[in-house]
Amino acid sequence: MLAGEASGDILGAGLIAALQKRFESIEVVGIAGPRMQALGARSLFPMERLSVMGLVEPLKRLPELLKIRRNLRLHFLENPPDVFIGIDSPDFNLGLEEALKAAGIPTVHYVSPSVWAWRQGRIKKIARAVDHMLTLLPFEADFYREHQVPVTFVGHPLADDIPLEVDVAAARHKLGLSSSDEVVALLPGSRGGEVRLLGPLFLQAANWCHQRRPELKFVLPAANAERRQQIESQLVAIAGAETLPVTVLDGDSQTALAAADAVLIASGTATLETMLMGKPMVVAYKMATLSYAIFSRMLHTPWVSLPNLLAQKELVPEILQDDATPEALGAAILRYFDDPLLHDQLRRAFSELHQELRRDASERAAEAICRLLDARATDQ
């Protein structure tokens, strides 16, 4: 079992716990984070060595990453496991899975790459590399069925973890907000590049809203100390923001979301968390002009946010690139306060999607893996 980052470690730990219920003894070897190791997984390399993001950093680390993958391939070819499970990290895992599958080792990939959205040609490599795909989202499973890749939709662990009704009162009490406050959460992203492009835009949009609706209050969770410093510098630089009632938090994004009436958020996986918490949102994104020109031509879906992709229609506004102005974002946010009916309709739609994703993902993933192992045992 191989996890390359913290989110994969969480999924891996849930899967190990579910498999341990089904087998008297189980040995897990590969790359594991602290949660997986706490359940007995043995890590052949530190997970942190695989946790690289962006375009430049992986290139700098490419020789080391290739060496780790080569050593893992040799280890598993010499010590064949009953099944190899790659968790997310497709750029690293799929190459390893392809080599192991060619050697007759059953391979499972847990968390689909976004192949349905862009770089669809990767489906050929996935078909060569993976005996069974486990997807977190239902439309992903439909894509694999269309391409004759064995697949199971297991649901999303976040949908299992987040209650169908969040405790708004407790979140507001924690943040020093009252039940009567009108609250907007601002989530411009967790990476420096995202906050550089979206932080000033979100704060300007908040300022625009506040000028028109002075009773609004804002909460902005900073992913870490570096992001907090970046955001506070941006606040100082924005004209009029000195009177903006915004509370910058150290992390605690779930509390910020739970306390909010509406959310202004960067496109990404946090939109799923926001949807599961039942919060109306406006989705925005900006990137470098050239990157956007390339990305937009590669995209095969009309939407970028997970709520809209799940619903296969526009539930929430997506305001991207040049369209993302403070006025456009602010007007979209204020609409939720001016139209309570829209607010209620979204909550109902989000609740239905939440229940669709609430499938006890770890248990379903373990069941799919057991079926694969049983089928292999029967064939032999």
Rosetta blueprint (number, residue, H / E / L):
1 M L
2 L E
3 A E
4 G L
5 E L
6 A H
7 S H
8 G H
9 D H
10 I H
11 L H
12 G H
13 A H
14 G H
15 L H
16 I H
17 A H
18 A H
19 L H
20 Q H
21 K L
22 R L
23 F L
24 E L
25 S L
26 I L
27 E L
28 V L
29 V E
30 G E
31 I E
32 A L
33 G L
34 P H
35 R H
36 M H
37 Q H
38 A H
39 L L
40 G L
41 A L
42 R E
43 S E
44 L L
45 F L
46 P L
47 M H
48 E H
49 R H
50 L H
51 S L
52 V L
53 M L
54 G L
55 L L
56 V H
57 E H
58 P H
59 L H
60 K H
61 R L
62 L H
63 P H
64 E H
65 L H
66 L H
67 K H
68 I H
69 R H
70 R H
71 N H
72 L H
73 R H
74 L H
75 H H
76 F H
77 L H
78 E H
79 N L
80 P L
81 P L
82 D L
83 V L
84 F E
85 I E
86 G E
87 I E
88 D L
89 S L
90 P H
91 D H
92 F H
93 N H
94 L H
95 G H
96 L H
97 E H
98 E H
99 A H
100 L H
101 K H
102 A H
103 A L
104 G L
105 I L
106 P L
107 T E
108 V E
109 H E
110 Y E
111 V L
112 S L
113 P L
114 S L
115 V L
116 W L
117 A L
118 W L
119 R L
120 Q L
121 G L
122 R H
123 I H
124 K H
125 K H
126 I H
127 A H
128 R H
129 A H
130 V L
131 D L
132 H E
133 M E
134 L E
135 T E
136 L L
137 L L
138 P H
139 F H
140 E H
141 A H
142 D H
143 F H
144 Y H
145 R H
146 E H
147 H L
148 Q L
149 V L
150 P L
151 V E
152 T E
153 F E
154 V L
155 G L
156 H L
157 P H
158 L H
159 A H
160 D H
161 D H
162 I L
163 P L
164 L L
165 E L
166 V L
167 D L
168 V H
169 A H
170 A H
171 A H
172 R H
173 H H
174 K H
175 L H
176 G L
177 L L
178 S L
179 S L
180 S L
181 D L
182 E E
183 V E
184 V E
185 A E
186 L E
187 L E
188 P L
189 G L
190 S L
191 R L
192 G H
193 G H
194 E H
195 V H
196 R H
197 L H
198 L H
199 G H
200 P H
201 L H
202 F H
203 L H
204 Q H
205 A H
206 A H
207 N H
208 W H
209 C H
210 H H
211 Q H
212 R H
213 R L
214 P L
215 E L
216 L E
217 K E
218 F E
219 V E
220 L E
221 P E
222 A E
223 A L
224 N L
225 A H
226 E H
227 R H
228 R H
229 Q H
230 Q H
231 I H
232 E H
233 S H
234 Q H
235 L H
236 V H
237 A H
238 I L
239 A L
240 G L
241 A H
242 E H
243 T H
244 L L
245 P L
246 V E
247 T E
248 V E
249 L E
250 D E
251 G L
252 D L
253 S H
254 Q H
255 T H
256 A H
257 L H
258 A H
259 A H
260 A L
261 D L
262 A E
263 V E
264 L E
265 I E
266 A E
267 S L
268 G L
269 T L
270 A H
271 T H
272 L H
273 E H
274 T H
275 M H
276 L H
277 M L
278 G L
279 K L
280 P L
281 M E
282 V E
283 V E
284 A E
285 Y E
286 K L
287 M L
288 A L
289 T H
290 L H
291 S H
292 Y H
293 A H
294 I H
295 F H
296 S H
297 R H
298 M H
299 L L
300 H L
301 T L
302 P L
303 W L
304 V L
305 S L
306 L H
307 P H
308 N H
309 L H
310 L H
311 A H
312 Q L
313 K L
314 E L
315 L L
316 V L
317 P L
318 E E
319 I E
320 L E
321 Q H
322 D H
323 D H
324 A L
325 T L
326 P H
327 E H
328 A H
329 L H
330 G H
331 A H
332 A H
333 I H
334 L H
335 R H
336 Y H
337 F H
338 D H
339 D L
340 P H
341 L H
342 L H
343 H H
344 D H
345 Q H
346 L H
347 R H
348 R H
349 A H
350 F H
351 S H
352 E H
353 L H
354 H H
355 Q H
356 E H
357 L H
358 R L
359 R L
360 D L
361 A H
362 S H
363 E H
364 R H
365 A H
366 A H
367 E H
368 A H
369 I H
370 C H
371 R H
372 L H
373 L H
374 D H
375 A H
376 R H
377 A H
378 T H
379 D H
380 Q L
